[in-house]
Amino acid sequence: MLHHQPTSIFFFTLLLIHLPQFTTPTPFPDYPCKPPHHNHPFCDQSLPIQTRATSLISLLTLSDKINQLSNNASSIPTLGIPSYQWWSESLHGIATNGPGINFNGTIKSATDFPQVIVSASSFNRSLWFLIGSAVAVEARSMYNVGQAGLTYWAPNVNIFRDPRWGRGQETPGEDPMVASAYAVEFVRGFQGVEGIKKVLSDRDDGGGDDEIMLSACCKHFNAYDLEKWGQFARYNFNAVVSQQDLEDSYQPPFRGCVQQGKASCLMCSYNAVNGVPACVSEDLMGLVRNKWGFEGYITSDCDAVATVFEYQHYAKSPEEAVADVLKAGVDINCGTYMLRHTQSAIEQGMVKEETLDKALLNLFSVQMRLGLFNGDPRNGKFGKLGPQNVCTPEHRKLALEAARQGIVLLKNDNKFLPLDRSAGVSLAVIGPMANTSKLGGGYSGIPCSPKSLYDGLKEYAKTTSYAFGCRDAQCDSDDGFAEAIDVAKEADFVVIVVGLSTIQETEDLDRVSLLLPGKQMDLVSHIAAASKRPVILVLTGGGPLDVSFAETNQLIASILWVGYPGEAGGKALAEIIFGEFNPAGRLPMTWYPESFTSIPMNDMRMRADPSRGYPGRTYRFYTGSRIYGFGHGLSYSDFSYRFLSAPSKLSLSRITKGGFRKSLLNKADQEVYEADHVQVDELQNCNSLSFLVRVSVMNLGHLDGSHVVMLFSKWPKVISGSPENQLVGFSRVHTVSNEPIETSIFVDPCEHLSFADEQGKRILPLGNHILNIGDVEHIVSIEIY
């Protein structure tokens, strides 16, 4: 386990909060404000939420208050308030991880959408919103039959910084802007009422501006992306991060989640940031509430309050740990540490009861926004949702569409794919990952209709045979190779399915290698050598793989990455291989070579440092070789681009926000503007600089299909700390064979063309910014007048 000696109490608590819950669900949820308690002011819907929540807090004893500070909040019988479980999970569908969820009642399963890293590969904002909305409908439906809560701890919007990270699969990838866009869309879809208007078409959709259908929680704030590596573990890791990297890499997804997504929850992480545990950091919590305007509750990760004392030894006692996190701004503890130590902390004068009141105001306010204190939920706006709204044909079709859009074609020599279904081919499917229906990855639930990749493929071939080759993803033995080779020799075409599973990458488990596990590489090479024709290689798993052996092997014609494609992954893969769907997914993360594993995983620096042999991280700063780059993804069609309209010059005013005329240049007498910059927060006319880039996209192929247009920016002259390349915007469009289509990408120069300096201040370089889509470029010159 970890290199610190854990206390028995800490691990007993961890065991309790991670045990599966097998309680028998009630036919409908219990709720507050039932007669005779319905006349309390906190039940009066005509009053402002803050007034109602404050009234409720005034009626509580100190013991009542403390008993609300756990994810398993106690009942308050004197006020008719039942217990409440804050912890439910909904990363890519209703998951079994949280104790707030069970599948033991009327609803036995829920739609299993692709893992987040796969959905992110679609680069489709509307898809992300629809997935959030669909998961929300199913979650609220399960709540109505007593099988789920109203507060969910998703999405995970940490940056996929290191390819070995076991939870990178749960994130939208390595780009801060993409991760932010995903967070905004998923949270809006999940929390918002507009996502289920068609379900509620016969009801009044009116409601207060503060009303939310469910509560989403962006996690894990901040700089959390290491499980176990060497002597480091997430419970004790101190992430040393520069202000520069915090501002333009680690924080943007959370800022977007709060400011644009309006998330009602934020989760602080286990790790410390620059020596201070994240849940204790008044700087981080203050940034969120005071600068970003966060309105909601902040929860610790599970037992992240205990780790402040037990693992990180930042606090000198359990009471000090509790006091520190409460004073920093954490409202609730996933775990029991606050329950057991808050009373003593108050008695010792470490924290005041008024601090608890602030936490409770945030907690009760969110519950009231959810309608929890509005009487019987069956009579409310969402009361008609139920089993009929779970695993619907529409949701399962959306899961299929998400898998289609997320699968990435990495290699396709001589246009080997697609195969002709009408030819009646025989197909051999080989590999340990081909015949499993567990295709969701981490934080999965019980799928509506679990099917394997083999199940999907056999529907499209005249005859299909299967051999496992290796018994599981570990592939420790070659005992199954001979049978697999014999099966492959007899087929017209061979599909080999290998890669990662949650045995290699998951919560609490990072990888040590980027190569295929065990003897998988040997299996692929042997099958490719024995096959009549070049083979098709399908890769599973969320993390990048060094498959350079396959990329250069002419006996391997095509490579597809399916990640964890969810319950409809088999059908989606078959549709792509046999040409019913034209692939358009793009990698949201860099695929590094195995040599990258020599870089210490605990090194949080994004920027390269050539003097010390440090190559940097993510496509924005990495200077080394790569197997596949960020944004890589092939199609069965070729495409050409043409810029239709974009400004050639932008002029900045020297007038600052304060109305004073002064030099905004870093060097007052600088004449060569291309080598200089201005501070973004000094500019008065940032909003007026925004513009649209209009682009024409031509499908040069014979197949219709979607295409992801990615607009990047780079600078011809290097400014210290500037990215190598930076994604400005993206648009997924549907194209028709041999016809052009137009799309527009919004550009806010102060946001999209800027980056952080060493002090963490946003700077906008002056001079020529080169915008490029593929191999087509357009120069925008930024000048000061």
C-alpha positions in Angstrom: 0.0 0.0 0.0 1.3 3.5 0.8 4.7 4.1 2.3 3.3 5.9 5.4 2.0 3.7 8.1 -1.8 4.2 8.0 -4.0 4.3 11.0 -6.6 1.6 11.5 -9.3 4.2 12.0 -8.5 5.8 8.6 -8.7 2.5 6.7 -11.8 1.4 8.6 -13.5 4.6 7.4 -12.3 4.1 3.8 -13.7 0.6 3.9 -17.1 1.8 5.1 -17.5 4.5 2.5 -16.4 2.3 -0.4 -18.4 -0.8 0.5 -21.2 -1.6 -2.0 -24.6 -0.7 -0.8 -27.2 -3.5 -0.8 -30.1 -1.8 0.9 -33.6 -2.5 -0.3 -34.9 0.6 -2.0 -38.2 2.2 -1.1 -40.8 2.5 -3.8 -40.4 6.3 -3.7 -38.0 8.7 -1.9 -38.6 10.1 1.6 -38.7 13.9 1.7 -39.0 16.8 4.1 -41.9 19.2 4.6 -44.6 16.5 5.1 -47.4 17.3 7.5 -47.2 18.3 10.3 -43.8 19.9 9.5 -44.9 21.6 6.3 -45.7 24.9 7.9 -42.0 25.7 8.8 -40.6 28.8 6.9 -38.0 26.5 5.2 -40.9 24.8 3.5 -42.4 28.0 2.1 -41.6 28.1 -1.6 -42.6 31.8 -1.8 -39.5 32.8 0.2 -36.0 33.2 -1.2 -33.9 30.1 -0.9 -31.3 31.9 1.3 -34.1 32.9 3.7 -35.5 29.4 3.8 -32.0 27.9 4.4 -31.1 30.4 7.1 -34.4 29.7 8.9 -33.7 26.0 8.9 -30.2 26.4 10.3 -31.6 28.6 13.1 -33.7 25.6 14.3 -30.8 23.2 14.5 -28.8 22.2 17.6 -25.1 21.9 17.4 -25.4 18.1 17.2 -27.8 18.4 14.3 -25.4 20.6 12.5 -22.4 18.3 12.9 -24.5 15.4 11.7 -25.1 17.1 8.4 -21.4 17.3 7.6 -21.0 13.8 6.2 -22.0 12.5 2.8 -24.4 10.3 4.8 -26.3 13.2 6.4 -28.4 12.2 9.4 -32.1 12.7 9.8 -33.5 15.5 11.9 -36.7 13.9 13.3 -37.8 17.0 15.2 -38.2 18.9 11.9 -39.3 15.9 9.8 -36.2 15.9 7.7 -35.1 12.4 6.6 -31.5 11.3 6.2 -29.8 12.1 2.8 -27.0 10.5 0.9 -25.0 13.1 -1.0 -22.7 10.6 -2.8 -24.0 9.3 -6.2 -21.9 8.9 -9.4 -22.8 9.6 -13.0 -19.6 9.9 -15.0 -20.9 8.3 -18.2 -24.1 6.9 -17.0 -25.5 5.9 -13.6 -22.6 4.1 -11.8 -22.5 1.6 -9.0 -19.6 3.3 -7.2 -21.5 5.7 -4.9 -23.6 4.5 -2.0 -26.5 6.7 -3.2 -27.2 4.3 -6.1 -28.6 0.8 -6.2 -30.0 -1.4 -8.9 -32.0 -3.7 -6.6 -35.4 -2.2 -7.2 -37.7 -1.6 -10.1 -34.9 -0.3 -12.3 -32.2 -3.0 -12.9 -30.0 -1.2 -15.3 -29.2 2.2 -17.0 -27.7 3.3 -20.3 -23.9 2.9 -20.3 -22.5 5.7 -22.5 -18.8 5.6 -23.7 -16.2 6.5 -21.2 -15.5 10.3 -21.1 -12.2 10.1 -23.0 -14.1 8.4 -25.9 -17.0 10.9 -26.0 -14.4 13.7 -25.9 -12.9 12.3 -29.1 -16.0 13.3 -30.9 -15.2 17.0 -30.4 -19.0 17.5 -30.4 -20.4 20.0 -27.9 -24.0 19.1 -28.6 -23.3 15.4 -28.1 -21.8 16.2 -24.7 -24.9 18.2 -23.7 -27.2 15.4 -24.8 -25.3 12.8 -22.9 -25.5 14.9 -19.7 -29.3 15.4 -20.3 -29.9 11.7 -20.9 -28.0 10.6 -17.8 -29.9 13.2 -15.8 -33.3 11.9 -16.9 -32.3 8.4 -15.9 -30.9 9.6 -12.6 -34.0 11.6 -11.7 -36.1 8.6 -12.7 -34.1 6.4 -10.3 -34.5 9.0 -7.6 -38.3 8.9 -8.0 -38.3 5.1 -7.2 -35.9 5.4 -4.3 -32.8 4.1 -6.0 -30.7 7.2 -6.4 -30.0 10.6 -4.9 -30.1 14.1 -6.5 -26.4 15.0 -6.0 -23.8 13.5 -8.3 -20.0 13.7 -8.2 -19.2 14.0 -11.9 -17.7 15.1 -14.2 -14.0 14.6 -13.8 -12.3 17.5 -15.6 -8.7 17.1 -14.5 -6.1 17.5 -17.3 -4.8 14.2 -18.7 -1.2 15.3 -18.0 0.6 12.0 -17.9 -0.2 9.0 -20.2 0.3 6.6 -17.3 -2.5 8.0 -15.2 -5.0 5.4 -14.4 -7.9 7.8 -14.4 -7.1 9.7 -17.5 -9.8 7.6 -19.1 -12.4 9.5 -17.0 -11.3 12.9 -18.3 -11.9 14.9 -21.6 -8.2 14.7 -22.4 -5.2 16.9 -22.2 -6.3 20.3 -23.6 -7.6 22.8 -21.1 -10.0 24.4 -23.5 -11.6 21.1 -24.6 -11.8 19.9 -21.0 -13.6 23.2 -20.1 -16.0 22.9 -23.1 -16.8 19.4 -22.1 -17.4 20.4 -18.5 -19.7 23.3 -19.5 -21.8 21.2 -21.8 -22.1 18.1 -19.6 -23.0 20.2 -16.5 -25.6 22.3 -18.4 -27.2 19.2 -19.7 -27.1 17.4 -16.4 -28.3 20.2 -14.2 -30.6 22.0 -16.6 -34.3 21.8 -17.1 -34.2 22.4 -20.9 -32.6 19.0 -21.5 -35.9 17.2 -20.6 -38.5 19.6 -22.0 -39.8 16.9 -24.4 -40.3 14.5 -21.5 -42.3 17.2 -19.6 -44.1 18.6 -22.6 -47.5 18.3 -20.8 -46.3 20.2 -17.8 -45.5 23.8 -16.9 -41.8 24.3 -17.5 -41.7 27.4 -15.4 -39.3 27.7 -12.4 -37.0 29.9 -10.6 -33.6 30.8 -12.1 -31.9 28.9 -9.3 -33.8 25.7 -9.9 -31.8 22.7 -11.0 -32.9 19.2 -11.9 -29.8 17.5 -10.4 -26.5 18.7 -9.0 -23.3 18.1 -10.9 -19.9 18.3 -9.2 -16.6 19.1 -11.0 -13.7 17.2 -9.6 -10.9 17.0 -8.5 -9.7 20.5 -7.6 -6.8 20.9 -8.2 -3.8 19.4 -10.0 -4.9 15.8 -9.3 -3.6 13.3 -11.8 -1.5 10.7 -9.9 -2.8 7.5 -8.2 0.3 5.5 -7.3 3.8 5.9 -8.8 6.9 4.9 -7.0 6.9 6.3 -3.5 4.1 8.7 -4.4 0.4 8.1 -3.8 -2.6 10.4 -4.2 -3.2 10.5 -0.4 0.1 12.1 0.3 1.3 13.6 -3.0 2.4 17.2 -3.0 1.9 18.6 -6.5 4.4 21.4 -7.1 2.9 23.6 -9.7 4.0 27.0 -11.1 1.5 29.8 -11.1 2.0 29.8 -14.9 0.8 26.2 -15.3 -2.0 26.6 -12.8 -3.4 29.5 -14.7 -3.3 28.2 -18.3 -3.4 24.4 -17.8 -4.8 23.1 -14.6 -7.5 25.6 -13.7 -9.3 26.5 -16.9 -11.6 23.4 -16.8 -12.8 24.2 -13.3 -13.2 27.9 -14.1 -15.4 27.0 -17.1 -17.3 24.5 -15.1 -18.1 27.2 -12.5 -18.5 30.3 -14.6 -20.2 29.0 -17.8 -21.4 25.6 -16.6 -22.8 26.9 -13.3 -21.9 23.7 -11.5 -23.5 23.5 -8.1 -20.7 21.4 -6.5 -16.9 21.3 -6.6 -14.8 18.5 -5.1 -11.4 19.2 -3.6 -8.7 16.6 -4.1 -6.5 14.4 -1.9 -3.2 15.9 -3.0 -1.5 19.0 -1.7 -0.8 21.9 -4.1 2.5 23.6 -3.4 2.7 22.2 0.1 -0.9 22.9 1.2 -3.6 20.1 1.0 -6.1 21.1 -1.6 -9.0 20.9 0.8 -7.2 23.2 3.3 -6.1 25.8 0.7 -7.8 29.1 1.4 -6.2 30.4 -1.8 -7.9 27.7 -3.9 -11.3 27.9 -2.2 -11.2 31.7 -2.2 -10.4 31.8 -5.9 -13.4 29.6 -6.6 -15.9 31.6 -4.5 -14.6 35.1 -4.6 -13.1 35.5 -8.0 -15.0 32.9 -10.1 -18.3 33.5 -8.3 -19.0 29.9 -7.4 -22.5 29.3 -5.9 -22.8 25.8 -4.5 -21.3 23.4 -2.0 -17.7 22.1 -1.8 -17.1 18.5 -0.8 -13.9 16.8 0.1 -12.9 13.7 -1.9 -13.6 10.6 0.2 -11.6 10.9 3.4 -9.6 13.8 2.1 -10.2 15.5 5.4 -8.6 12.5 7.3 -5.6 12.6 5.0 -4.8 16.1 6.0 -3.7 14.7 9.4 -3.3 10.9 8.8 -1.2 11.0 5.6 0.0 14.5 4.9 0.7 15.4 8.5 -0.2 19.0 7.7 -2.4 19.2 10.7 -1.2 18.3 14.2 -4.5 16.6 15.2 -7.8 15.4 13.8 -9.5 18.4 15.3 -7.1 20.8 13.6 -7.6 19.0 10.2 -11.4 19.4 10.5 -11.0 23.1 11.6 -8.6 23.8 8.7 -10.9 22.5 6.0 -14.0 24.1 7.4 -12.3 27.5 7.6 -10.9 27.1 4.1 -14.4 26.7 2.8 -15.1 22.9 2.5 -18.8 22.3 3.3 -19.1 18.5 3.6 -16.8 15.6 4.2 -17.1 12.4 2.2 -16.4 10.2 5.2 -16.9 10.4 8.9 -13.9 12.6 10.1 -16.0 15.7 10.6 -18.7 13.7 12.4 -16.2 12.4 14.9 -14.0 15.5 15.4 -15.9 18.7 14.9 -17.5 18.8 18.4 -14.0 18.6 19.9 -12.6 21.2 17.5 -15.3 23.6 18.6 -14.7 22.9 22.2 -11.0 23.5 21.7 -11.7 26.9 20.0 -10.3 25.8 16.7 -13.4 26.6 14.7 -16.6 28.5 15.5 -20.2 27.3 15.1 -20.8 30.2 12.7 -18.3 28.5 10.3 -20.6 25.4 10.3 -23.6 27.7 9.6 -21.9 28.9 6.4 -21.3 25.3 5.3 -24.9 24.4 6.0 -26.2 27.4 4.2 -24.4 26.1 1.0 -25.6 22.6 1.6 -29.3 23.4 2.3 -29.4 25.9 -0.5 -28.4 23.3 -3.1 -31.0 20.9 -1.7 -33.6 23.6 -1.9 -32.7 24.4 -5.5 -33.2 20.7 -6.2 -36.8 21.0 -4.8 -36.0 18.7 -1.9 -37.9 20.9 0.5 -40.9 21.4 -1.8 -43.0 18.6 -0.6 -43.8 15.3 -2.3 -41.5 15.0 -5.4 -44.1 12.9 -7.2 -46.2 16.1 -7.4 -43.3 18.2 -8.7 -42.0 19.0 -12.1 -40.0 15.8 -12.5 -42.5 13.5 -10.6 -43.6 11.6 -13.7 -40.2 10.4 -14.6 -39.7 6.7 -13.8 -38.7 3.3 -15.1 -40.2 4.1 -18.5 -37.6 6.9 -18.9 -34.5 4.6 -18.3 -32.9 2.5 -21.1 -35.2 4.1 -23.6 -34.6 3.5 -27.3 -33.6 7.2 -27.6 -30.9 6.9 -24.9 -29.5 3.6 -26.3 -29.4 5.2 -29.8 -27.5 8.1 -28.3 -25.0 5.7 -26.7 -24.5 4.2 -30.1 -24.1 7.6 -31.7 -21.6 8.6 -29.0 -19.5 5.5 -29.7 -19.6 6.0 -33.5 -18.5 9.6 -33.1 -15.7 8.8 -30.6 -14.0 5.8 -32.2 -10.7 7.0 -33.8 -9.2 5.5 -37.0 -5.4 5.8 -36.4 -4.1 4.0 -39.5 -5.6 2.9 -42.8 -2.9 1.9 -45.3 -4.1 1.9 -49.0 -7.7 2.6 -47.8 -7.9 -1.0 -46.6 -11.1 -0.1 -44.7 -14.0 -0.1 -45.1 -14.7 -3.8 -45.8 -17.5 -4.6 -48.2 -20.4 -6.2 -46.2 -22.1 -7.4 -49.4 -19.2 -9.5 -50.3 -20.2 -12.1 -47.7 -16.8 -12.3 -46.0 -15.6 -14.7 -43.3 -14.2 -12.9 -40.3 -11.9 -14.1 -37.5 -12.0 -12.1 -34.3 -9.0 -12.6 -32.1 -8.0 -11.2 -28.7 -8.8 -11.1 -25.0 -10.8 -7.9 -25.2 -13.1 -9.0 -28.1 -15.5 -11.1 -26.1 -16.1 -9.1 -22.9 -19.2 -7.0 -22.5 -17.5 -4.9 -19.8 -16.8 -2.0 -22.1 -17.5 1.1 -19.9 -14.2 1.5 -18.1 -14.1 3.1 -14.6 -17.3 4.4 -12.9 -19.7 2.2 -14.8 -23.1 0.9 -13.9 -25.2 -2.0 -15.1 -25.8 -1.6 -18.9 -29.2 -1.9 -20.5 -28.0 -4.4 -23.1 -24.4 -5.3 -22.7 -22.8 -6.7 -25.9 -19.2 -7.5 -26.7 -17.2 -6.2 -29.7 -17.4 -9.8 -31.1 -21.2 -9.7 -30.7 -21.3 -6.5 -32.9 -18.9 -7.8 -35.5 -20.6 -11.2 -36.1 -23.8 -9.4 -37.2 -21.9 -8.1 -40.2 -20.0 -11.0 -41.5 -21.3 -14.1 -43.3 -19.3 -16.4 -41.0 -17.5 -15.4 -37.8 -15.0 -17.3 -35.7 -13.4 -16.4 -32.4 -10.3 -17.3 -30.5 -9.1 -15.5 -27.3 -5.4 -15.8 -27.9 -4.8 -14.6 -24.3 -7.3 -15.3 -21.6 -7.4 -11.7 -20.3 -5.7 -8.3 -20.9 -2.8 -9.3 -18.7 -1.8 -11.8 -21.4 0.7 -13.6 -19.2 0.7 -16.8 -21.3 0.9 -17.7 -25.0 -1.0 -21.0 -24.5 -3.8 -19.7 -26.7 -1.7 -18.5 -29.6 -1.7 -21.7 -31.6 -5.5 -21.9 -31.7 -5.8 -18.2 -32.6 -3.3 -18.6 -35.5 -5.3 -21.5 -36.9 -8.5 -19.6 -36.7 -6.9 -16.6 -38.4 -5.5 -18.6 -41.3 -9.0 -19.7 -42.3 -10.7 -16.3 -42.4 -10.9 -13.8 -45.3 -10.2 -11.0 -42.8 -8.9 -10.8 -39.2 -9.7 -8.4 -36.5 -7.4 -8.4 -33.5 -8.7 -6.8 -30.3 -6.1 -6.0 -27.7 -5.3 -3.2 -25.3 -6.0 -2.1 -21.8 -8.7 -2.9 -19.3 -9.4 -1.7 -15.8 -6.9 -4.4 -14.6 -4.1 -2.1 -15.9 -5.6 1.4 -15.4 -8.2 2.5 -12.9 -8.6 4.5 -9.7 -5.7 3.9 -7.3 -3.7 2.3 -10.2 -1.3 3.9 -12.7 0.6 2.1 -15.4 4.4 1.8 -15.5 4.6 1.0 -19.2 3.0 2.4 -22.4 3.4 -0.9 -24.2 0.7 -3.4 -24.8 0.4 -5.6 -21.6 2.1 -9.0 -21.3 2.4 -10.9 -24.5 -0.2 -9.0 -26.5 2.4 -7.5 -28.9 3.6 -11.1 -29.7 0.0 -12.2 -30.3 -0.6 -9.4 -32.7 2.6 -10.0 -34.6 2.0 -13.8 -34.9 -1.6 -13.4 -36.1 -0.6 -10.7 -38.6 2.1 -13.0 -40.0 -0.3 -15.9 -40.4 -3.3 -14.1 -41.9 -4.1 -14.3 -45.6 -4.4 -10.5 -45.8 -3.2 -7.6 -43.6 -5.1 -7.5 -40.4 -7.2 -4.9 -38.6 -6.0 -4.0 -35.1 -8.5 -2.7 -32.6 -7.2 -1.1 -29.4 -9.2 -0.8 -26.1 -8.4 1.3 -23.0 -8.3 4.9 -22.0 -4.6 5.6 -21.8 -2.2 6.1 -24.8 -0.2 3.1 -26.0 3.1 2.8 -27.8 2.0 0.7 -30.8 4.9 1.9 -33.0 5.5 -1.8 -33.9 2.0 -1.9 -35.5 2.1 1.5 -37.1 5.2 0.5 -39.1 4.1 -3.1 -39.8 2.7 -3.5 -43.3 0.9 -6.6 -42.3 -1.3 -4.5 -40.1 -3.3 -2.4 -42.5 -5.6 -0.5 -40.2 -5.7 0.5 -36.5 -8.7 1.7 -34.6 -8.9 3.0 -31.1 -12.2 2.3 -29.4 -11.2 3.1 -25.8 -14.1 2.1 -23.6 -17.0 2.5 -26.0 -19.9 1.6 -23.7 -22.7 -0.8 -24.2 -23.1 0.0 -27.9 -19.4 -0.2 -28.8 -19.7 -3.5 -30.7 -22.3 -2.2 -33.1 -20.4 1.1 -33.6 -17.2 -0.7 -34.4 -18.9 -3.0 -36.9 -20.6 -0.1 -38.6 -17.2 1.7 -39.0 -15.3 -1.4 -40.2 -18.0 -2.2 -42.8 -18.4 1.3 -44.0 -21.9 2.2 -42.6 -20.4 5.0 -40.7 -17.5 7.2 -41.8 -15.1 7.6 -38.8 -14.3 11.2 -37.6 -13.0 10.8 -34.0 -9.9 12.7 -33.1 -7.5 11.8 -30.2 -7.9 14.2 -27.3 -4.5 13.3 -25.9 -0.9 12.7 -27.2 0.2 9.1 -27.6 3.8 9.1 -26.3 6.6 6.5 -27.0 7.6 4.1 -24.2 10.7 6.2 -23.6 8.5 8.8 -22.0 8.2 6.6 -18.9 11.6 7.7 -17.9 10.1 11.1 -17.1 9.1 11.3 -13.4 5.3 11.1 -13.1 5.5 13.5 -10.1 7.0 16.3 -12.2 4.0 18.6 -12.8 5.7 21.0 -15.2 4.0 21.5 -18.5 6.7 23.6 -20.2 9.7 21.9 -21.7 13.2 22.5 -20.1 15.8 21.5 -22.8 18.7 22.4 -20.5 17.6 19.6 -18.2 16.4 17.2 -20.8 12.8 17.7 -19.9 10.5 17.4 -23.0 7.4 19.0 -21.5 3.8 17.6 -21.5 0.8 17.6 -23.7 0.7 18.7 -27.3 0.9 22.4 -26.3 4.4 22.1 -24.8 5.8 18.6 -25.6 8.9 18.7 -27.8 9.7 15.0 -28.1 8.6 12.3 -30.6 5.1 10.9 -30.5 3.3 7.8 -31.8 0.1 9.8 -32.6 -0.4 13.5 -31.9 -3.3 15.3 -30.3 -6.1 15.7 -32.8 -5.0 12.8 -34.9 -7.8 10.9 -36.6 -8.4 9.6 -40.1 -11.5 9.3 -42.2 -12.6 7.3 -45.2 -12.7 10.7 -47.0 -10.0 13.3 -47.6 -10.8 17.0 -46.9 -9.6 20.4 -48.0 -10.1 23.8 -46.3 -10.4 27.4 -47.3 -10.6 30.4 -45.0 -13.6 32.5 -46.1 -13.3 35.3 -43.7 -11.2 36.3 -40.7 -9.6 39.6 -39.8 -6.1 40.3 -40.8 -5.4 42.9 -38.1 -6.6 43.6 -34.6 -5.9 46.9 -32.9 -5.6 47.2 -29.1 -6.3 50.5 -27.3 -3.6 51.8 -25.0 -6.4 53.0 -22.7 -6.4 50.7 -19.6 -9.5 49.5 -17.7 -8.9 52.3 -15.3 -9.2 54.9 -18.1 -5.5 55.8 -18.0 -3.4 56.1 -21.2 -0.1 54.3 -20.6 2.3 52.0 -22.4 1.1 48.4 -22.3 4.2 47.0 -23.7 6.6 44.9 -21.7 9.4 47.1 -23.0 8.4 50.8 -23.5 10.6 51.4 -26.5 9.9 48.0 -28.2 9.5 48.4 -31.9 9.4 44.8 -33.0 5.9 44.0 -31.7 6.1 40.3 -32.7 8.5 39.7 -29.8 6.4 41.4 -27.1 3.1 41.2 -25.4 0.5 43.0 -23.3 -1.2 42.0 -20.0 -4.8 40.9 -20.7 -6.2 42.2 -17.5 -5.0 45.7 -18.4 -6.9 45.8 -21.7 -10.0 47.8 -21.9 -11.5 46.5 -25.2 -11.0 42.7 -24.9 -14.7 42.0 -25.6 -14.7 44.0 -28.8 -11.8 42.0 -30.2 -13.7 38.8 -30.6 -14.4 37.6 -34.2 -15.6 34.6 -36.2 -13.4 32.6 -38.5 -15.5 31.3 -41.4 -14.2 28.2 -43.1 -15.2 26.2 -46.1 -14.7 22.4 -45.8 -14.8 20.2 -48.9 -15.3 16.4 -48.7 -13.1 15.0 -51.5 -14.1 11.4 -50.9 -16.9 9.2 -52.1 -18.6 8.8 -48.7 -20.6 11.3 -46.8 -19.6 11.8 -43.1 -18.8 14.0 -40.2 -15.6 15.9 -39.9 -13.9 17.7 -37.0 -12.5 21.1 -38.0 -9.7 22.1 -35.6 -8.4 25.7 -35.6 -4.9 26.1 -34.0 -2.8 29.1 -33.3 1.0 29.4 -33.2 3.5 32.2 -33.1 6.4 32.6 -35.5 8.7 34.0 -32.8 9.1 32.2 -29.5 8.1 34.1 -26.4 9.2 32.6 -23.1 6.6 30.1 -22.0 4.5 30.2 -25.1 2.9 27.0 -26.3 4.3 25.1 -29.3 0.7 25.1 -30.7 -2.7 25.9 -29.2 -6.2 24.8 -30.1 -8.3 27.9 -30.5 -11.6 26.2 -31.4 -13.3 23.3 -33.1 -16.5 22.4 -34.9 -17.9 19.1 -35.9 -19.8 19.3 -39.2 -21.6 16.8 -41.4 -20.2 16.8 -45.0 -21.6 15.4 -48.3 -19.3 13.8 -50.8 -17.7 16.3 -53.2 -19.6 19.2 -51.8 -18.4 22.1 -49.6 -19.9 23.2 -46.3 -19.3 26.3 -44.3 -18.7 26.5 -40.5 -17.7 29.2 -38.1 -15.4 29.1 -35.1 -15.6 31.9 -32.5 -12.3 33.4 -31.4 -11.8 35.5 -28.3 -8.1 36.7 -28.6 -7.8 37.6 -24.9 -8.8 34.0 -24.1 -7.8 31.8 -27.0 -4.6 33.6 -28.2 -3.2 34.3 -24.8 -1.2 32.2 -22.3 0.1 32.8 -18.8 3.4 34.4 -17.9 5.6 33.1 -15.0 3.5 35.1 -12.5 0.3 33.4 -13.7 -0.9 36.5 -15.5 -2.5 36.2 -18.9 -0.5 37.8 -21.6 -1.5 38.4 -25.3 1.5 38.3 -27.7 1.6 41.2 -30.2 2.4 40.7 -33.9 1.5 37.9 -36.2 -0.6 35.0 -34.9 -0.8 32.2 -37.4 -4.1 30.5 -37.5 -4.1 27.1 -39.2 -6.6 24.4 -40.1 -4.7 21.4 -41.5 -2.1 22.9 -43.9 -4.0 26.1 -44.6 -2.9 29.2 -42.7 -4.2 32.7 -42.1 -2.3 35.5 -40.3 -3.9 37.8 -37.8 -1.7 40.7 -36.7 -2.3 42.2 -33.3 -1.1 45.8 -32.9 -1.4 48.7 -30.4 -2.6 52.1 -31.4 
